[in-house]
Amino acid sequence: MLKKKGHLQNAEVLKGVHSKILQSDLILAQTVQKMKEQLNYTYIETDVTGALLVFRKQTQNLVFASLGNDKHFLLENVKAFLKKNGKQDTKYDLQELKDREEYKQSIENYRICLENKMPLPSHTIPFEFLFGTEFQHKVWSELLKVEHGNVVTYGDIAKRIGKPTAARSVGRACGSNNLALVVPCHRIIGSNKKLTGYKWSCKLKEQLLNNERKNKLELKKF
């Protein structure tokens, strides 16, 4: 009789444990579902180059912009970026934008800026730093102050953010910029007027700078 009672008690305990596990799984599933973040992308073409634009659905802000004429390459690149840089508690759902109406003005403004018909897209396109470190955000925010037609050096930016010896770190932050044109990292050059690197090609960097400047700067080619 005691043995039977013991079995019943064990069964009740196991039943309770199983119930708690199911509840935990349900809570976890609900949490994961809540943290799902939808991003919408579209591709535009201009005479200068193409651009892949990614918007955050929740805020309708631009969060990623890359340049190039190969849409497939740019798309695979952003997928790889999201996989590598996604937040631990967030799953990004990247979907192609079927209806551009919601983002029509931002898309058109970006196109106009890329064709150099309107300066400083950060004033005309809602955006946010969804990715990046605190230091990178600081560098990118300082770059927003570099006016259309002007250039600065990595050392200049380092001094402006209060880290005069961090020119190389500034360079790495520029290389990590994923808001092409909006954060104008193409306007930063070496102290010797050398174009240095640009993740979307130095040739494009030179073209963007020359398009922006009335009097072309004699820059040393990379």
Buried (B, 14 or more C-beta within 10 A) or exposed (E): EEEEEEEEEEEEEEEEEEEEEEEEEEEEEEEEEEEEBEBBBBBBEBEBBBBBBBBBBEEEBBBBBBBBEEBEEBBEBBEEBBEEEEEEEBBBEBEEBEEBEEBEEBBBBBBBBBEBEBBBBBEBBBBEBBBBEEBBBBBBEBBBEBEBBEBBBBBBBBBBBEBEEBBEBBBEBBEBBBBBBBBBBBBBBBEEEBBBBBBBBBEBBBBBBEBBBEEEBEBEEB
